[in-house]
Amino acid sequence: MAKFTVYLTATASTSIEVEAGSPDEAIDKAYGADMPTICAQCSGWGRDTSLELSDVWEVSEVCDADGSLIIKGS
């Protein structure tokens, strides 16, 4: 029987709390912050399956301190 490699894609998200004078400034500060990585154990490194994260992040939403939605990404 033939062997195949199947690549699967999923979405990951994270949030970063910043202090800023406007939603646009908050976005700029968030993009300038250190982004999270995934450790070798969590990634499945060395096993039959592994996970990889790209270094491209997109804004999905911006909320104020009360959690109210200010900007919804596209």
PDB file of N, CA, C and O in Angstrom:
ATOM      1  N   MET A   1       0.843  -1.174   0.000  1.00  0.00           N
ATOM      2  CA  MET A   1       0.000   0.000   0.000  1.00  0.00           C
ATOM      3  C   MET A   1       0.896   1.248   0.000  1.00  0.00           C
ATOM      4  O   MET A   1       1.948   1.238   0.640  1.00  0.00           O
ATOM      5  N   ALA A   2       0.507   2.310  -0.697  1.00  0.00           N
ATOM      6  CA  ALA A   2       1.294   3.544  -0.816  1.00  0.00           C
ATOM      7  C   ALA A   2       1.231   4.368   0.467  1.00  0.00           C
ATOM      8  O   ALA A   2       0.251   4.303   1.209  1.00  0.00           O
ATOM      9  N   LYS A   3       2.296   5.152   0.724  1.00  0.00           N
ATOM     10  CA  LYS A   3       2.331   6.061   1.861  1.00  0.00           C
ATOM     11  C   LYS A   3       2.114   7.480   1.361  1.00  0.00           C
ATOM     12  O   LYS A   3       2.547   7.834   0.264  1.00  0.00           O
ATOM     13  N   PHE A   4       1.449   8.279   2.159  1.00  0.00           N
ATOM     14  CA  PHE A   4       1.161   9.665   1.824  1.00  0.00           C
ATOM     15  C   PHE A   4       1.483  10.551   3.013  1.00  0.00           C
ATOM     16  O   PHE A   4       1.387  10.113   4.159  1.00  0.00           O
ATOM     17  N   THR A   5       1.864  11.787   2.751  1.00  0.00           N
ATOM     18  CA  THR A   5       2.008  12.798   3.788  1.00  0.00           C
ATOM     19  C   THR A   5       0.873  13.790   3.605  1.00  0.00           C
ATOM     20  O   THR A   5       0.700  14.359   2.527  1.00  0.00           O
ATOM     21  N   VAL A   6       0.113  13.990   4.650  1.00  0.00           N
ATOM     22  CA  VAL A   6      -1.027  14.907   4.603  1.00  0.00           C
ATOM     23  C   VAL A   6      -0.716  16.072   5.534  1.00  0.00           C
ATOM     24  O   VAL A   6      -0.453  15.865   6.719  1.00  0.00           O
ATOM     25  N   TYR A   7      -0.743  17.297   5.008  1.00  0.00           N
ATOM     26  CA  TYR A   7      -0.497  18.495   5.799  1.00  0.00           C
ATOM     27  C   TYR A   7      -1.832  19.087   6.215  1.00  0.00           C
ATOM     28  O   TYR A   7      -2.698  19.329   5.375  1.00  0.00           O
ATOM     29  N   LEU A   8      -1.998  19.318   7.496  1.00  0.00           N
ATOM     30  CA  LEU A   8      -3.229  19.876   8.045  1.00  0.00           C
ATOM     31  C   LEU A   8      -2.926  21.254   8.632  1.00  0.00           C
ATOM     32  O   LEU A   8      -1.847  21.467   9.184  1.00  0.00           O
ATOM     33  N   THR A   9      -3.855  22.176   8.518  1.00  0.00           N
ATOM     34  CA  THR A   9      -3.684  23.531   9.016  1.00  0.00           C
ATOM     35  C   THR A   9      -4.765  23.844  10.032  1.00  0.00           C
ATOM     36  O   THR A   9      -5.931  23.504   9.831  1.00  0.00           O
ATOM     37  N   ALA A  10      -4.383  24.490  11.119  1.00  0.00           N
ATOM     38  CA  ALA A  10      -5.323  24.943  12.138  1.00  0.00           C
ATOM     39  C   ALA A  10      -4.973  26.383  12.499  1.00  0.00           C
ATOM     40  O   ALA A  10      -3.916  26.887  12.121  1.00  0.00           O
ATOM     41  N   THR A  11      -5.848  27.023  13.213  1.00  0.00           N
ATOM     42  CA  THR A  11      -5.631  28.408  13.606  1.00  0.00           C
ATOM     43  C   THR A  11      -5.269  28.484  15.083  1.00  0.00           C
ATOM     44  O   THR A  11      -5.867  27.799  15.913  1.00  0.00           O
ATOM     45  N   ALA A  12      -4.298  29.312  15.402  1.00  0.00           N
ATOM     46  CA  ALA A  12      -3.931  29.583  16.791  1.00  0.00           C
ATOM     47  C   ALA A  12      -4.123  31.076  17.032  1.00  0.00           C
ATOM     48  O   ALA A  12      -4.025  31.880  16.105  1.00  0.00           O
ATOM     49  N   SER A  13      -4.395  31.436  18.267  1.00  0.00           N
ATOM     50  CA  SER A  13      -4.536  32.857  18.584  1.00  0.00           C
ATOM     51  C   SER A  13      -3.912  33.140  19.938  1.00  0.00           C
ATOM     52  O   SER A  13      -3.709  32.231  20.744  1.00  0.00           O
ATOM     53  N   THR A  14      -3.613  34.393  20.178  1.00  0.00           N
ATOM     54  CA  THR A  14      -3.071  34.828  21.453  1.00  0.00           C
ATOM     55  C   THR A  14      -3.549  36.254  21.692  1.00  0.00           C
ATOM     56  O   THR A  14      -4.060  36.894  20.773  1.00  0.00           O
ATOM     57  N   SER A  15      -3.394  36.754  22.893  1.00  0.00           N
ATOM     58  CA  SER A  15      -3.735  38.149  23.173  1.00  0.00           C
ATOM     59  C   SER A  15      -2.579  38.786  23.933  1.00  0.00           C
ATOM     60  O   SER A  15      -1.873  38.126  24.695  1.00  0.00           O
ATOM     61  N   ILE A  16      -2.407  40.067  23.712  1.00  0.00           N
ATOM     62  CA  ILE A  16      -1.357  40.835  24.360  1.00  0.00           C
ATOM     63  C   ILE A  16      -1.999  42.095  24.922  1.00  0.00           C
ATOM     64  O   ILE A  16      -2.664  42.831  24.193  1.00  0.00           O
ATOM     65  N   GLU A  17      -1.807  42.349  26.213  1.00  0.00           N
ATOM     66  CA  GLU A  17      -2.355  43.549  26.832  1.00  0.00           C
ATOM     67  C   GLU A  17      -1.318  44.654  26.762  1.00  0.00           C
ATOM     68  O   GLU A  17      -0.189  44.472  27.218  1.00  0.00           O
ATOM     69  N   VAL A  18      -1.685  45.803  26.196  1.00  0.00           N
ATOM     70  CA  VAL A  18      -0.780  46.951  26.071  1.00  0.00           C
ATOM     71  C   VAL A  18      -1.479  48.209  26.552  1.00  0.00           C
ATOM     72  O   VAL A  18      -2.708  48.279  26.566  1.00  0.00           O
ATOM     73  N   GLU A  19      -0.701  49.196  26.942  1.00  0.00           N
ATOM     74  CA  GLU A  19      -1.231  50.517  27.271  1.00  0.00           C
ATOM     75  C   GLU A  19      -0.976  51.420  26.083  1.00  0.00           C
ATOM     76  O   GLU A  19       0.148  51.510  25.589  1.00  0.00           O
ATOM     77  N   ALA A  20      -2.042  52.100  25.618  1.00  0.00           N
ATOM     78  CA  ALA A  20      -1.913  52.959  24.441  1.00  0.00           C
ATOM     79  C   ALA A  20      -2.983  54.041  24.480  1.00  0.00           C
ATOM     80  O   ALA A  20      -3.974  53.933  25.202  1.00  0.00           O
ATOM     81  N   GLY A  21      -2.758  55.088  23.687  1.00  0.00           N
ATOM     82  CA  GLY A  21      -3.694  56.199  23.628  1.00  0.00           C
ATOM     83  C   GLY A  21      -4.832  55.988  22.653  1.00  0.00           C
ATOM     84  O   GLY A  21      -5.823  56.718  22.699  1.00  0.00           O
ATOM     85  N   SER A  22      -4.715  55.008  21.771  1.00  0.00           N
ATOM     86  CA  SER A  22      -5.760  54.746  20.771  1.00  0.00           C
ATOM     87  C   SER A  22      -5.683  53.276  20.351  1.00  0.00           C
ATOM     88  O   SER A  22      -4.662  52.623  20.570  1.00  0.00           O
ATOM     89  N   PRO A  23      -6.754  52.754  19.751  1.00  0.00           N
ATOM     90  CA  PRO A  23      -6.710  51.379  19.253  1.00  0.00           C
ATOM     91  C   PRO A  23      -5.594  51.156  18.232  1.00  0.00           C
ATOM     92  O   PRO A  23      -4.949  50.108  18.241  1.00  0.00           O
ATOM     93  N   ASP A  24      -5.365  52.127  17.356  1.00  0.00           N
ATOM     94  CA  ASP A  24      -4.302  51.987  16.352  1.00  0.00           C
ATOM     95  C   ASP A  24      -2.919  51.915  17.005  1.00  0.00           C
ATOM     96  O   ASP A  24      -2.066  51.136  16.579  1.00  0.00           O
ATOM     97  N   GLU A  25      -2.705  52.729  18.035  1.00  0.00           N
ATOM     98  CA  GLU A  25      -1.434  52.685  18.755  1.00  0.00           C
ATOM     99  C   GLU A  25      -1.288  51.346  19.482  1.00  0.00           C
ATOM    100  O   GLU A  25      -0.190  50.795  19.550  1.00  0.00           O
ATOM    101  N   ALA A  26      -2.389  50.822  20.024  1.00  0.00           N
ATOM    102  CA  ALA A  26      -2.363  49.514  20.693  1.00  0.00           C
ATOM    103  C   ALA A  26      -1.950  48.417  19.718  1.00  0.00           C
ATOM    104  O   ALA A  26      -1.166  47.533  20.064  1.00  0.00           O
ATOM    105  N   ILE A  27      -2.473  48.475  18.515  1.00  0.00           N
ATOM    106  CA  ILE A  27      -2.108  47.488  17.486  1.00  0.00           C
ATOM    107  C   ILE A  27      -0.615  47.579  17.180  1.00  0.00           C
ATOM    108  O   ILE A  27       0.071  46.559  17.113  1.00  0.00           O
ATOM    109  N   ASP A  28      -0.113  48.801  16.995  1.00  0.00           N
ATOM    110  CA  ASP A  28       1.317  48.988  16.714  1.00  0.00           C
ATOM    111  C   ASP A  28       2.173  48.418  17.839  1.00  0.00           C
ATOM    112  O   ASP A  28       3.180  47.758  17.584  1.00  0.00           O
ATOM    113  N   LYS A  29       1.775  48.672  19.081  1.00  0.00           N
ATOM    114  CA  LYS A  29       2.538  48.157  20.220  1.00  0.00           C
ATOM    115  C   LYS A  29       2.461  46.630  20.290  1.00  0.00           C
ATOM    116  O   LYS A  29       3.450  45.969  20.610  1.00  0.00           O
ATOM    117  N   ALA A  30       1.309  46.083  19.996  1.00  0.00           N
ATOM    118  CA  ALA A  30       1.162  44.620  20.027  1.00  0.00           C
ATOM    119  C   ALA A  30       2.053  43.963  18.980  1.00  0.00           C
ATOM    120  O   ALA A  30       2.677  42.939  19.256  1.00  0.00           O
ATOM    121  N   TYR A  31       2.119  44.538  17.787  1.00  0.00           N
ATOM    122  CA  TYR A  31       2.996  43.980  16.757  1.00  0.00           C
ATOM    123  C   TYR A  31       4.465  44.098  17.140  1.00  0.00           C
ATOM    124  O   TYR A  31       5.283  43.300  16.683  1.00  0.00           O
ATOM    125  N   GLY A  32       4.816  45.078  17.971  1.00  0.00           N
ATOM    126  CA  GLY A  32       6.196  45.254  18.399  1.00  0.00           C
ATOM    127  C   GLY A  32       6.588  44.383  19.590  1.00  0.00           C
ATOM    128  O   GLY A  32       7.766  44.300  19.938  1.00  0.00           O
ATOM    129  N   ALA A  33       5.612  43.739  20.213  1.00  0.00           N
ATOM    130  CA  ALA A  33       5.875  42.912  21.387  1.00  0.00           C
ATOM    131  C   ALA A  33       6.435  41.548  20.978  1.00  0.00           C
ATOM    132  O   ALA A  33       6.311  41.125  19.828  1.00  0.00           O
ATOM    133  N   ASP A  34       7.048  40.882  21.938  1.00  0.00           N
ATOM    134  CA  ASP A  34       7.524  39.520  21.694  1.00  0.00           C
ATOM    135  C   ASP A  34       6.325  38.603  21.501  1.00  0.00           C
ATOM    136  O   ASP A  34       5.407  38.593  22.321  1.00  0.00           O
ATOM    137  N   MET A  35       6.332  37.841  20.427  1.00  0.00           N
ATOM    138  CA  MET A  35       5.243  36.918  20.152  1.00  0.00           C
ATOM    139  C   MET A  35       5.544  35.562  20.777  1.00  0.00           C
ATOM    140  O   MET A  35       6.705  35.165  20.883  1.00  0.00           O
ATOM    141  N   PRO A  36       4.509  34.860  21.184  1.00  0.00           N
ATOM    142  CA  PRO A  36       4.725  33.555  21.815  1.00  0.00           C
ATOM    143  C   PRO A  36       5.251  32.523  20.826  1.00  0.00           C
ATOM    144  O   PRO A  36       5.031  32.619  19.618  1.00  0.00           O
ATOM    145  N   THR A  37       5.942  31.549  21.366  1.00  0.00           N
ATOM    146  CA  THR A  37       6.413  30.427  20.567  1.00  0.00           C
ATOM    147  C   THR A  37       5.849  29.156  21.181  1.00  0.00           C
ATOM    148  O   THR A  37       5.246  29.193  22.254  1.00  0.00           O
ATOM    149  N   ILE A  38       6.040  28.057  20.516  1.00  0.00           N
ATOM    150  CA  ILE A  38       5.577  26.779  21.030  1.00  0.00           C
ATOM    151  C   ILE A  38       6.805  25.939  21.366  1.00  0.00           C
ATOM    152  O   ILE A  38       7.739  25.858  20.569  1.00  0.00           O
ATOM    153  N   CYS A  39       6.806  25.319  22.533  1.00  0.00           N
ATOM    154  CA  CYS A  39       7.981  24.552  22.960  1.00  0.00           C
ATOM    155  C   CYS A  39       8.064  23.228  22.200  1.00  0.00           C
ATOM    156  O   CYS A  39       7.096  22.796  21.575  1.00  0.00           O
ATOM    157  N   ALA A  40       9.216  22.603  22.262  1.00  0.00           N
ATOM    158  CA  ALA A  40       9.440  21.347  21.539  1.00  0.00           C
ATOM    159  C   ALA A  40       8.470  20.262  21.982  1.00  0.00           C
ATOM    160  O   ALA A  40       7.950  19.520  21.148  1.00  0.00           O
ATOM    161  N   GLN A  41       8.222  20.162  23.277  1.00  0.00           N
ATOM    162  CA  GLN A  41       7.311  19.125  23.769  1.00  0.00           C
ATOM    163  C   GLN A  41       5.898  19.349  23.245  1.00  0.00           C
ATOM    164  O   GLN A  41       5.259  18.411  22.770  1.00  0.00           O
ATOM    165  N   CYS A  42       5.403  20.586  23.326  1.00  0.00           N
ATOM    166  CA  CYS A  42       4.044  20.881  22.860  1.00  0.00           C
ATOM    167  C   CYS A  42       3.914  20.736  21.351  1.00  0.00           C
ATOM    168  O   CYS A  42       2.843  20.400  20.845  1.00  0.00           O
ATOM    169  N   SER A  43       4.996  20.986  20.637  1.00  0.00           N
ATOM    170  CA  SER A  43       4.945  20.905  19.180  1.00  0.00           C
ATOM    171  C   SER A  43       4.897  19.470  18.678  1.00  0.00           C
ATOM    172  O   SER A  43       4.527  19.223  17.531  1.00  0.00           O
ATOM    173  N   GLY A  44       5.272  18.522  19.535  1.00  0.00           N
ATOM    174  CA  GLY A  44       5.324  17.136  19.103  1.00  0.00           C
ATOM    175  C   GLY A  44       6.639  16.780  18.450  1.00  0.00           C
ATOM    176  O   GLY A  44       6.757  15.730  17.819  1.00  0.00           O
ATOM    177  N   TRP A  45       7.626  17.642  18.592  1.00  0.00           N
ATOM    178  CA  TRP A  45       8.936  17.439  17.980  1.00  0.00           C
ATOM    179  C   TRP A  45       9.469  16.052  18.327  1.00  0.00           C
ATOM    180  O   TRP A  45       9.432  15.643  19.487  1.00  0.00           O
ATOM    181  N   GLY A  46       9.959  15.334  17.333  1.00  0.00           N
ATOM    182  CA  GLY A  46      10.515  14.018  17.553  1.00  0.00           C
ATOM    183  C   GLY A  46       9.500  12.893  17.473  1.00  0.00           C
ATOM    184  O   GLY A  46       9.875  11.723  17.558  1.00  0.00           O
ATOM    185  N   ARG A  47       8.242  13.213  17.314  1.00  0.00           N
ATOM    186  CA  ARG A  47       7.206  12.187  17.180  1.00  0.00           C
ATOM    187  C   ARG A  47       6.748  12.145  15.727  1.00  0.00           C
ATOM    188  O   ARG A  47       7.285  12.855  14.877  1.00  0.00           O
ATOM    189  N   ASP A  48       5.770  11.322  15.455  1.00  0.00           N
ATOM    190  CA  ASP A  48       5.245  11.197  14.093  1.00  0.00           C
ATOM    191  C   ASP A  48       4.496  12.454  13.659  1.00  0.00           C
ATOM    192  O   ASP A  48       4.380  12.721  12.463  1.00  0.00           O
ATOM    193  N   THR A  49       3.989  13.227  14.617  1.00  0.00           N
ATOM    194  CA  THR A  49       3.280  14.459  14.294  1.00  0.00           C
ATOM    195  C   THR A  49       3.973  15.623  14.983  1.00  0.00           C
ATOM    196  O   THR A  49       4.517  15.455  16.074  1.00  0.00           O
ATOM    197  N   SER A  50       3.963  16.784  14.376  1.00  0.00           N
ATOM    198  CA  SER A  50       4.528  17.969  14.997  1.00  0.00           C
ATOM    199  C   SER A  50       3.740  19.185  14.555  1.00  0.00           C
ATOM    200  O   SER A  50       3.047  19.155  13.537  1.00  0.00           O
ATOM    201  N   LEU A  51       3.849  20.253  15.323  1.00  0.00           N
ATOM    202  CA  LEU A  51       3.168  21.506  15.017  1.00  0.00           C
ATOM    203  C   LEU A  51       4.202  22.574  14.730  1.00  0.00           C
ATOM    204  O   LEU A  51       5.281  22.567  15.324  1.00  0.00           O
ATOM    205  N   GLU A  52       3.894  23.487  13.836  1.00  0.00           N
ATOM    206  CA  GLU A  52       4.754  24.627  13.548  1.00  0.00           C
ATOM    207  C   GLU A  52       3.903  25.883  13.560  1.00  0.00           C
ATOM    208  O   GLU A  52       2.756  25.864  13.114  1.00  0.00           O
ATOM    209  N   LEU A  53       4.458  26.972  14.069  1.00  0.00           N
ATOM    210  CA  LEU A  53       3.791  28.270  14.019  1.00  0.00           C
ATOM    211  C   LEU A  53       4.566  29.173  13.088  1.00  0.00           C
ATOM    212  O   LEU A  53       5.796  29.216  13.128  1.00  0.00           O
ATOM    213  N   SER A  54       3.842  29.900  12.246  1.00  0.00           N
ATOM    214  CA  SER A  54       4.519  30.892  11.417  1.00  0.00           C
ATOM    215  C   SER A  54       4.762  32.129  12.265  1.00  0.00           C
ATOM    216  O   SER A  54       4.306  32.196  13.406  1.00  0.00           O
ATOM    217  N   ASP A  55       5.466  33.098  11.725  1.00  0.00           N
ATOM    218  CA  ASP A  55       5.697  34.335  12.461  1.00  0.00           C
ATOM    219  C   ASP A  55       4.791  35.459  11.970  1.00  0.00           C
ATOM    220  O   ASP A  55       5.069  36.634  12.213  1.00  0.00           O
ATOM    221  N   VAL A  56       3.720  35.105  11.287  1.00  0.00           N
ATOM    222  CA  VAL A  56       2.783  36.090  10.764  1.00  0.00           C
ATOM    223  C   VAL A  56       1.542  36.121  11.658  1.00  0.00           C
ATOM    224  O   VAL A  56       0.833  35.123  11.782  1.00  0.00           O
ATOM    225  N   TRP A  57       1.289  37.265  12.274  1.00  0.00           N
ATOM    226  CA  TRP A  57       0.113  37.446  13.117  1.00  0.00           C
ATOM    227  C   TRP A  57      -0.765  38.522  12.501  1.00  0.00           C
ATOM    228  O   TRP A  57      -0.256  39.505  11.962  1.00  0.00           O
ATOM    229  N   GLU A  58      -2.071  38.349  12.573  1.00  0.00           N
ATOM    230  CA  GLU A  58      -3.038  39.328  12.088  1.00  0.00           C
ATOM    231  C   GLU A  58      -3.937  39.738  13.239  1.00  0.00           C
ATOM    232  O   GLU A  58      -4.231  38.926  14.117  1.00  0.00           O
ATOM    233  N   VAL A  59      -4.378  40.989  13.245  1.00  0.00           N
ATOM    234  CA  VAL A  59      -5.279  41.469  14.297  1.00  0.00           C
ATOM    235  C   VAL A  59      -6.668  40.901  14.049  1.00  0.00           C
ATOM    236  O   VAL A  59      -7.240  41.090  12.975  1.00  0.00           O
ATOM    237  N   SER A  60      -7.213  40.200  15.053  1.00  0.00           N
ATOM    238  CA  SER A  60      -8.575  39.689  14.913  1.00  0.00           C
ATOM    239  C   SER A  60      -9.565  40.617  15.595  1.00  0.00           C
ATOM    240  O   SER A  60     -10.691  40.775  15.123  1.00  0.00           O
ATOM    241  N   GLU A  61      -9.158  41.237  16.706  1.00  0.00           N
ATOM    242  CA  GLU A  61     -10.009  42.236  17.351  1.00  0.00           C
ATOM    243  C   GLU A  61      -9.199  43.012  18.376  1.00  0.00           C
ATOM    244  O   GLU A  61      -8.151  42.561  18.837  1.00  0.00           O
ATOM    245  N   VAL A  62      -9.714  44.203  18.727  1.00  0.00           N
ATOM    246  CA  VAL A  62      -9.137  45.031  19.782  1.00  0.00           C
ATOM    247  C   VAL A  62     -10.270  45.359  20.745  1.00  0.00           C
ATOM    248  O   VAL A  62     -11.336  45.810  20.327  1.00  0.00           O
ATOM    249  N   CYS A  63     -10.034  45.129  22.049  1.00  0.00           N
ATOM    250  CA  CYS A  63     -11.037  45.402  23.075  1.00  0.00           C
ATOM    251  C   CYS A  63     -10.477  46.402  24.073  1.00  0.00           C
ATOM    252  O   CYS A  63      -9.264  46.497  24.257  1.00  0.00           O
ATOM    253  N   ASP A  64     -11.384  47.157  24.726  1.00  0.00           N
ATOM    254  CA  ASP A  64     -10.926  48.084  25.764  1.00  0.00           C
ATOM    255  C   ASP A  64     -10.771  47.333  27.085  1.00  0.00           C
ATOM    256  O   ASP A  64     -10.968  46.120  27.146  1.00  0.00           O
ATOM    257  N   ALA A  65     -10.413  48.072  28.148  1.00  0.00           N
ATOM    258  CA  ALA A  65     -10.144  47.451  29.450  1.00  0.00           C
ATOM    259  C   ALA A  65     -11.352  46.708  30.012  1.00  0.00           C
ATOM    260  O   ALA A  65     -11.194  45.779  30.804  1.00  0.00           O
ATOM    261  N   ASP A  66     -12.555  47.110  29.608  1.00  0.00           N
ATOM    262  CA  ASP A  66     -13.776  46.442  30.069  1.00  0.00           C
ATOM    263  C   ASP A  66     -14.119  45.223  29.229  1.00  0.00           C
ATOM    264  O   ASP A  66     -15.078  44.512  29.530  1.00  0.00           O
ATOM    265  N   GLY A  67     -13.347  44.974  28.182  1.00  0.00           N
ATOM    266  CA  GLY A  67     -13.619  43.837  27.295  1.00  0.00           C
ATOM    267  C   GLY A  67     -14.569  44.165  26.161  1.00  0.00           C
ATOM    268  O   GLY A  67     -14.961  43.273  25.409  1.00  0.00           O
ATOM    269  N   SER A  68     -14.948  45.437  26.023  1.00  0.00           N
ATOM    270  CA  SER A  68     -15.842  45.836  24.929  1.00  0.00           C
ATOM    271  C   SER A  68     -15.074  45.871  23.609  1.00  0.00           C
ATOM    272  O   SER A  68     -13.950  46.370  23.544  1.00  0.00           O
ATOM    273  N   LEU A  69     -15.680  45.347  22.584  1.00  0.00           N
ATOM    274  CA  LEU A  69     -15.062  45.286  21.265  1.00  0.00           C
ATOM    275  C   LEU A  69     -14.924  46.685  20.676  1.00  0.00           C
ATOM    276  O   LEU A  69     -15.902  47.428  20.594  1.00  0.00           O
ATOM    277  N   ILE A  70     -13.704  47.044  20.266  1.00  0.00           N
ATOM    278  CA  ILE A  70     -13.420  48.336  19.636  1.00  0.00           C
ATOM    279  C   ILE A  70     -13.227  48.147  18.135  1.00  0.00           C
ATOM    280  O   ILE A  70     -13.812  48.875  17.332  1.00  0.00           O
ATOM    281  N   ILE A  71     -12.398  47.159  17.754  1.00  0.00           N
ATOM    282  CA  ILE A  71     -12.111  46.893  16.349  1.00  0.00           C
ATOM    283  C   ILE A  71     -12.247  45.404  16.116  1.00  0.00           C
ATOM    284  O   ILE A  71     -11.715  44.604  16.885  1.00  0.00           O
ATOM    285  N   LYS A  72     -12.952  45.024  15.067  1.00  0.00           N
ATOM    286  CA  LYS A  72     -13.051  43.634  14.648  1.00  0.00           C
ATOM    287  C   LYS A  72     -12.263  43.496  13.362  1.00  0.00           C
ATOM    288  O   LYS A  72     -12.561  44.171  12.376  1.00  0.00           O
ATOM    289  N   GLY A  73     -11.245  42.615  13.358  1.00  0.00           N
ATOM    290  CA  GLY A  73     -10.417  42.406  12.174  1.00  0.00           C
ATOM    291  C   GLY A  73     -11.206  41.769  11.042  1.00  0.00           C
ATOM    292  O   GLY A  73     -12.312  41.263  11.231  1.00  0.00           O
ATOM    293  N   SER A  74     -10.608  41.809   9.868  1.00  0.00           N
ATOM    294  CA  SER A  74     -11.293  41.243   8.706  1.00  0.00           C
ATOM    295  C   SER A  74     -10.966  39.790   8.517  1.00  0.00           C
ATOM    296  O   SER A  74     -11.462  39.162   7.581  1.00  0.00           O
TER     297      SER A  74
END
